[in-house]
Amino acid sequence: MRDAIQLHTRLVAAQAQCQEVAIGHADRAISAQIRDFINLDPPIFTGADLNEDPQVFIDRMKRTLRVIKATTIESVELASYRLRDNAINWYESWELSRGKGALPAVWKEFTKAFLRHYLPPELRRARVDRFLTLR
């Protein structure tokens, strides 16, 4: 009986150690992904500069996130890291508006809300009309 308890204890300890190694490996992988993200110099969006194009921010961010193979949830977290000033205030309010217990936001949901706020439909229509009248 005592040998069985000792064996069980050793097995549990070995399993815990394996989990720690796996978690440590995952932490290093996440750290490398964040380092790669920063090294790619992703765009910053403030929401305060009239010369900023929200669609350009989303397009450039999407390319950066694709290079580092970020998941749809990681993409939102990383993109929100590059928001500043008014934009980060908008993001935090948007996150709160999703409600307690909401699942983490995914890229499609984030981009839809972001563009709805910073590039409303009437502005998009005006851009299309302006494009169509170019000669």
Secondary structure by P-SEA (a helix, b strand, c coil): caaaaaaaaaaaaaaaaaaaaaaaaaaaaaaaaaaaaaaacccccccccccccaaaaaaaaaaaaaaacccaaaaaaaaaaaccaaaaaaaaaaaaaaccccccccaaaaaaaaaaacccaaaaaaaaaaaaacc
